[in-house]
Amino acid sequence: MSKSNNVYKDAYNRCLRLLDETQSLPSEPELGTLLGVSRTTVRSILARMAEIGLIAWNKRSKT
């Protein structure tokens, strides 16, 4: 497994926990800082969460 895949999976799981704890997510830059990843990785995480129905995401607003 590549290092970048491990970084993504770790950040994804931490984002799931954050969503479970807070019921909302901060902005992309804040989320990237909290998770220690780039905004590109944050966008990938958010896109995947939207794809499976965990969040509704229109690039600016996450619900």
PDB file as gemmi writes it, atoms N, CA and C in Angstrom:
CRYST1    1.000    1.000    1.000  90.00  90.00  90.00 P 1                      
ATOM      1  N   MET A   1       0.857  -1.173   0.000  1.00  0.00           N  
ATOM      2  CA  MET A   1       0.000   0.000   0.000  1.00  0.00           C  
ATOM      3  C   MET A   1       0.900   1.233   0.000  1.00  0.00           C  
ATOM      4  N   SER A   2       0.580   2.206  -0.824  1.00  0.00           N  
ATOM      5  CA  SER A   2       1.412   3.397  -0.923  1.00  0.00           C  
ATOM      6  C   SER A   2       1.211   4.308   0.282  1.00  0.00           C  
ATOM      7  N   LYS A   3       2.233   5.121   0.521  1.00  0.00           N  
ATOM      8  CA  LYS A   3       2.176   6.054   1.648  1.00  0.00           C  
ATOM      9  C   LYS A   3       1.011   7.024   1.495  1.00  0.00           C  
ATOM     10  N   SER A   4       0.788   7.527   0.275  1.00  0.00           N  
ATOM     11  CA  SER A   4      -0.294   8.487   0.067  1.00  0.00           C  
ATOM     12  C   SER A   4      -1.659   7.855   0.336  1.00  0.00           C  
ATOM     13  N   ASN A   5      -1.806   6.577   0.021  1.00  0.00           N  
ATOM     14  CA  ASN A   5      -3.058   5.880   0.299  1.00  0.00           C  
ATOM     15  C   ASN A   5      -3.273   5.751   1.806  1.00  0.00           C  
ATOM     16  N   ASN A   6      -2.201   5.484   2.543  1.00  0.00           N  
ATOM     17  CA  ASN A   6      -2.299   5.400   4.001  1.00  0.00           C  
ATOM     18  C   ASN A   6      -2.658   6.751   4.598  1.00  0.00           C  
ATOM     19  N   VAL A   7      -2.075   7.817   4.077  1.00  0.00           N  
ATOM     20  CA  VAL A   7      -2.377   9.168   4.555  1.00  0.00           C  
ATOM     21  C   VAL A   7      -3.851   9.469   4.315  1.00  0.00           C  
ATOM     22  N   TYR A   8      -4.345   9.158   3.122  1.00  0.00           N  
ATOM     23  CA  TYR A   8      -5.748   9.386   2.789  1.00  0.00           C  
ATOM     24  C   TYR A   8      -6.661   8.605   3.735  1.00  0.00           C  
ATOM     25  N   LYS A   9      -6.393   7.317   3.896  1.00  0.00           N  
ATOM     26  CA  LYS A   9      -7.252   6.478   4.740  1.00  0.00           C  
ATOM     27  C   LYS A   9      -7.257   6.962   6.184  1.00  0.00           C  
ATOM     28  N   ASP A  10      -6.097   7.325   6.698  1.00  0.00           N  
ATOM     29  CA  ASP A  10      -6.012   7.824   8.069  1.00  0.00           C  
ATOM     30  C   ASP A  10      -6.805   9.123   8.211  1.00  0.00           C  
ATOM     31  N   ALA A  11      -6.621  10.042   7.269  1.00  0.00           N  
ATOM     32  CA  ALA A  11      -7.339  11.318   7.317  1.00  0.00           C  
ATOM     33  C   ALA A  11      -8.843  11.099   7.145  1.00  0.00           C  
ATOM     34  N   TYR A  12      -9.228  10.189   6.273  1.00  0.00           N  
ATOM     35  CA  TYR A  12     -10.645   9.880   6.059  1.00  0.00           C  
ATOM     36  C   TYR A  12     -11.277   9.381   7.361  1.00  0.00           C  
ATOM     37  N   ASN A  13     -10.613   8.466   8.027  1.00  0.00           N  
ATOM     38  CA  ASN A  13     -11.139   7.923   9.280  1.00  0.00           C  
ATOM     39  C   ASN A  13     -11.220   8.991  10.363  1.00  0.00           C  
ATOM     40  N   ARG A  14     -10.218   9.868  10.437  1.00  0.00           N  
ATOM     41  CA  ARG A  14     -10.269  10.957  11.413  1.00  0.00           C  
ATOM     42  C   ARG A  14     -11.394  11.928  11.079  1.00  0.00           C  
ATOM     43  N   CYS A  15     -11.638  12.145   9.807  1.00  0.00           N  
ATOM     44  CA  CYS A  15     -12.731  13.020   9.381  1.00  0.00           C  
ATOM     45  C   CYS A  15     -14.081  12.401   9.752  1.00  0.00           C  
ATOM     46  N   LEU A  16     -14.218  11.100   9.601  1.00  0.00           N  
ATOM     47  CA  LEU A  16     -15.444  10.409  10.018  1.00  0.00           C  
ATOM     48  C   LEU A  16     -15.694  10.599  11.511  1.00  0.00           C  
ATOM     49  N   ARG A  17     -14.644  10.447  12.307  1.00  0.00           N  
ATOM     50  CA  ARG A  17     -14.788  10.645  13.753  1.00  0.00           C  
ATOM     51  C   ARG A  17     -15.175  12.080  14.069  1.00  0.00           C  
ATOM     52  N   LEU A  18     -14.554  13.032  13.378  1.00  0.00           N  
ATOM     53  CA  LEU A  18     -14.874  14.444  13.585  1.00  0.00           C  
ATOM     54  C   LEU A  18     -16.334  14.717  13.238  1.00  0.00           C  
ATOM     55  N   LEU A  19     -16.797  14.175  12.136  1.00  0.00           N  
ATOM     56  CA  LEU A  19     -18.188  14.351  11.725  1.00  0.00           C  
ATOM     57  C   LEU A  19     -19.135  13.736  12.756  1.00  0.00           C  
ATOM     58  N   ASP A  20     -18.774  12.589  13.272  1.00  0.00           N  
ATOM     59  CA  ASP A  20     -19.600  11.925  14.285  1.00  0.00           C  
ATOM     60  C   ASP A  20     -19.659  12.746  15.572  1.00  0.00           C  
ATOM     61  N   GLU A  21     -18.547  13.368  15.940  1.00  0.00           N  
ATOM     62  CA  GLU A  21     -18.475  14.141  17.180  1.00  0.00           C  
ATOM     63  C   GLU A  21     -19.156  15.498  17.068  1.00  0.00           C  
ATOM     64  N   THR A  22     -19.084  16.126  15.904  1.00  0.00           N  
ATOM     65  CA  THR A  22     -19.552  17.507  15.778  1.00  0.00           C  
ATOM     66  C   THR A  22     -20.799  17.676  14.927  1.00  0.00           C  
ATOM     67  N   GLN A  23     -21.141  16.692  14.124  1.00  0.00           N  
ATOM     68  CA  GLN A  23     -22.282  16.755  13.204  1.00  0.00           C  
ATOM     69  C   GLN A  23     -22.121  17.808  12.108  1.00  0.00           C  
ATOM     70  N   SER A  24     -20.959  18.435  12.030  1.00  0.00           N  
ATOM     71  CA  SER A  24     -20.669  19.368  10.936  1.00  0.00           C  
ATOM     72  C   SER A  24     -19.158  19.405  10.751  1.00  0.00           C  
ATOM     73  N   LEU A  25     -18.744  19.890   9.606  1.00  0.00           N  
ATOM     74  CA  LEU A  25     -17.318  19.959   9.311  1.00  0.00           C  
ATOM     75  C   LEU A  25     -16.900  21.403   9.082  1.00  0.00           C  
ATOM     76  N   PRO A  26     -15.669  21.742   9.437  1.00  0.00           N  
ATOM     77  CA  PRO A  26     -15.175  23.096   9.189  1.00  0.00           C  
ATOM     78  C   PRO A  26     -14.862  23.305   7.707  1.00  0.00           C  
ATOM     79  N   SER A  27     -14.366  24.474   7.384  1.00  0.00           N  
ATOM     80  CA  SER A  27     -13.993  24.785   6.000  1.00  0.00           C  
ATOM     81  C   SER A  27     -12.861  23.868   5.534  1.00  0.00           C  
ATOM     82  N   GLU A  28     -12.657  23.805   4.226  1.00  0.00           N  
ATOM     83  CA  GLU A  28     -11.593  22.966   3.671  1.00  0.00           C  
ATOM     84  C   GLU A  28     -10.225  23.295   4.261  1.00  0.00           C  
ATOM     85  N   PRO A  29      -9.831  24.590   4.314  1.00  0.00           N  
ATOM     86  CA  PRO A  29      -8.512  24.889   4.892  1.00  0.00           C  
ATOM     87  C   PRO A  29      -8.400  24.471   6.365  1.00  0.00           C  
ATOM     88  N   GLU A  30      -9.452  24.712   7.129  1.00  0.00           N  
ATOM     89  CA  GLU A  30      -9.440  24.316   8.544  1.00  0.00           C  
ATOM     90  C   GLU A  30      -9.382  22.799   8.684  1.00  0.00           C  
ATOM     91  N   LEU A  31     -10.138  22.113   7.869  1.00  0.00           N  
ATOM     92  CA  LEU A  31     -10.156  20.657   7.908  1.00  0.00           C  
ATOM     93  C   LEU A  31      -8.777  20.102   7.536  1.00  0.00           C  
ATOM     94  N   GLY A  32      -8.159  20.684   6.532  1.00  0.00           N  
ATOM     95  CA  GLY A  32      -6.815  20.266   6.144  1.00  0.00           C  
ATOM     96  C   GLY A  32      -5.818  20.442   7.275  1.00  0.00           C  
ATOM     97  N   THR A  33      -5.924  21.558   7.979  1.00  0.00           N  
ATOM     98  CA  THR A  33      -5.039  21.812   9.116  1.00  0.00           C  
ATOM     99  C   THR A  33      -5.303  20.810  10.236  1.00  0.00           C  
ATOM    100  N   LEU A  34      -6.567  20.590  10.546  1.00  0.00           N  
ATOM    101  CA  LEU A  34      -6.927  19.631  11.606  1.00  0.00           C  
ATOM    102  C   LEU A  34      -6.436  18.215  11.298  1.00  0.00           C  
ATOM    103  N   LEU A  35      -6.545  17.829  10.037  1.00  0.00           N  
ATOM    104  CA  LEU A  35      -6.185  16.471   9.642  1.00  0.00           C  
ATOM    105  C   LEU A  35      -4.722  16.341   9.241  1.00  0.00           C  
ATOM    106  N   GLY A  36      -4.057  17.481   9.026  1.00  0.00           N  
ATOM    107  CA  GLY A  36      -2.657  17.453   8.625  1.00  0.00           C  
ATOM    108  C   GLY A  36      -2.447  17.006   7.192  1.00  0.00           C  
ATOM    109  N   VAL A  37      -3.404  17.362   6.326  1.00  0.00           N  
ATOM    110  CA  VAL A  37      -3.314  16.977   4.913  1.00  0.00           C  
ATOM    111  C   VAL A  37      -3.588  18.190   4.025  1.00  0.00           C  
ATOM    112  N   SER A  38      -3.320  18.037   2.743  1.00  0.00           N  
ATOM    113  CA  SER A  38      -3.543  19.116   1.783  1.00  0.00           C  
ATOM    114  C   SER A  38      -5.026  19.292   1.489  1.00  0.00           C  
ATOM    115  N   ARG A  39      -5.361  20.444   0.909  1.00  0.00           N  
ATOM    116  CA  ARG A  39      -6.755  20.675   0.512  1.00  0.00           C  
ATOM    117  C   ARG A  39      -7.180  19.700  -0.580  1.00  0.00           C  
ATOM    118  N   THR A  40      -6.246  19.256  -1.383  1.00  0.00           N  
ATOM    119  CA  THR A  40      -6.568  18.261  -2.412  1.00  0.00           C  
ATOM    120  C   THR A  40      -7.059  16.972  -1.757  1.00  0.00           C  
ATOM    121  N   THR A  41      -6.377  16.547  -0.710  1.00  0.00           N  
ATOM    122  CA  THR A  41      -6.793  15.352   0.019  1.00  0.00           C  
ATOM    123  C   THR A  41      -8.132  15.589   0.699  1.00  0.00           C  
ATOM    124  N   VAL A  42      -8.306  16.772   1.276  1.00  0.00           N  
ATOM    125  CA  VAL A  42      -9.584  17.122   1.908  1.00  0.00           C  
ATOM    126  C   VAL A  42     -10.707  17.026   0.887  1.00  0.00           C  
ATOM    127  N   ARG A  43     -10.498  17.567  -0.294  1.00  0.00           N  
ATOM    128  CA  ARG A  43     -11.532  17.517  -1.333  1.00  0.00           C  
ATOM    129  C   ARG A  43     -11.846  16.077  -1.732  1.00  0.00           C  
ATOM    130  N   SER A  44     -10.833  15.240  -1.800  1.00  0.00           N  
ATOM    131  CA  SER A  44     -11.056  13.824  -2.122  1.00  0.00           C  
ATOM    132  C   SER A  44     -11.888  13.147  -1.043  1.00  0.00           C  
ATOM    133  N   ILE A  45     -11.585  13.459   0.204  1.00  0.00           N  
ATOM    134  CA  ILE A  45     -12.341  12.897   1.324  1.00  0.00           C  
ATOM    135  C   ILE A  45     -13.790  13.357   1.262  1.00  0.00           C  
ATOM    136  N   LEU A  46     -13.997  14.650   1.071  1.00  0.00           N  
ATOM    137  CA  LEU A  46     -15.355  15.196   1.014  1.00  0.00           C  
ATOM    138  C   LEU A  46     -16.130  14.630  -0.173  1.00  0.00           C  
ATOM    139  N   ALA A  47     -15.465  14.493  -1.303  1.00  0.00           N  
ATOM    140  CA  ALA A  47     -16.125  13.931  -2.486  1.00  0.00           C  
ATOM    141  C   ALA A  47     -16.561  12.494  -2.222  1.00  0.00           C  
ATOM    142  N   ARG A  48     -15.708  11.721  -1.577  1.00  0.00           N  
ATOM    143  CA  ARG A  48     -16.062  10.326  -1.264  1.00  0.00           C  
ATOM    144  C   ARG A  48     -17.222  10.270  -0.280  1.00  0.00           C  
ATOM    145  N   MET A  49     -17.191  11.129   0.741  1.00  0.00           N  
ATOM    146  CA  MET A  49     -18.285  11.158   1.718  1.00  0.00           C  
ATOM    147  C   MET A  49     -19.603  11.540   1.050  1.00  0.00           C  
ATOM    148  N   ALA A  50     -19.551  12.464   0.109  1.00  0.00           N  
ATOM    149  CA  ALA A  50     -20.757  12.856  -0.623  1.00  0.00           C  
ATOM    150  C   ALA A  50     -21.229  11.713  -1.521  1.00  0.00           C  
ATOM    151  N   GLU A  51     -20.284  11.036  -2.147  1.00  0.00           N  
ATOM    152  CA  GLU A  51     -20.600   9.926  -3.047  1.00  0.00           C  
ATOM    153  C   GLU A  51     -21.366   8.814  -2.334  1.00  0.00           C  
ATOM    154  N   ILE A  52     -21.007   8.546  -1.088  1.00  0.00           N  
ATOM    155  CA  ILE A  52     -21.678   7.466  -0.358  1.00  0.00           C  
ATOM    156  C   ILE A  52     -22.820   7.973   0.519  1.00  0.00           C  
ATOM    157  N   GLY A  53     -23.107   9.275   0.419  1.00  0.00           N  
ATOM    158  CA  GLY A  53     -24.277   9.828   1.086  1.00  0.00           C  
ATOM    159  C   GLY A  53     -24.095  10.272   2.528  1.00  0.00           C  
ATOM    160  N   LEU A  54     -22.857  10.364   2.993  1.00  0.00           N  
ATOM    161  CA  LEU A  54     -22.629  10.816   4.367  1.00  0.00           C  
ATOM    162  C   LEU A  54     -22.842  12.315   4.525  1.00  0.00           C  
ATOM    163  N   ILE A  55     -22.519  13.055   3.486  1.00  0.00           N  
ATOM    164  CA  ILE A  55     -22.689  14.508   3.515  1.00  0.00           C  
ATOM    165  C   ILE A  55     -23.266  14.963   2.185  1.00  0.00           C  
ATOM    166  N   ALA A  56     -23.852  16.137   2.200  1.00  0.00           N  
ATOM    167  CA  ALA A  56     -24.227  16.831   0.966  1.00  0.00           C  
ATOM    168  C   ALA A  56     -23.207  17.949   0.834  1.00  0.00           C  
ATOM    169  N   TRP A  57     -22.516  18.001  -0.286  1.00  0.00           N  
ATOM    170  CA  TRP A  57     -21.397  18.922  -0.436  1.00  0.00           C  
ATOM    171  C   TRP A  57     -21.490  19.611  -1.782  1.00  0.00           C  
ATOM    172  N   ASN A  58     -21.569  20.942  -1.758  1.00  0.00           N  
ATOM    173  CA  ASN A  58     -21.621  21.673  -3.024  1.00  0.00           C  
ATOM    174  C   ASN A  58     -20.404  22.574  -3.183  1.00  0.00           C  
ATOM    175  N   LYS A  59     -19.258  22.117  -2.727  1.00  0.00           N  
ATOM    176  CA  LYS A  59     -17.959  22.788  -2.802  1.00  0.00           C  
ATOM    177  C   LYS A  59     -17.796  23.894  -1.767  1.00  0.00           C  
ATOM    178  N   ARG A  60     -18.834  24.579  -1.391  1.00  0.00           N  
ATOM    179  CA  ARG A  60     -18.725  25.643  -0.396  1.00  0.00           C  
ATOM    180  C   ARG A  60     -19.428  25.282   0.904  1.00  0.00           C  
ATOM    181  N   SER A  61     -20.461  24.485   0.795  1.00  0.00           N  
ATOM    182  CA  SER A  61     -21.267  24.159   1.964  1.00  0.00           C  
ATOM    183  C   SER A  61     -21.345  22.650   2.126  1.00  0.00           C  
ATOM    184  N   LYS A  62     -21.171  22.202   3.355  1.00  0.00           N  
ATOM    185  CA  LYS A  62     -21.264  20.776   3.651  1.00  0.00           C  
ATOM    186  C   LYS A  62     -22.371  20.594   4.674  1.00  0.00           C  
ATOM    187  N   THR A  63     -23.326  19.704   4.385  1.00  0.00           N  
ATOM    188  CA  THR A  63     -24.425  19.462   5.325  1.00  0.00           C  
ATOM    189  C   THR A  63     -24.608  17.982   5.555  1.00  0.00           C  
TER     190      THR A  63                                                      
END                                                                             
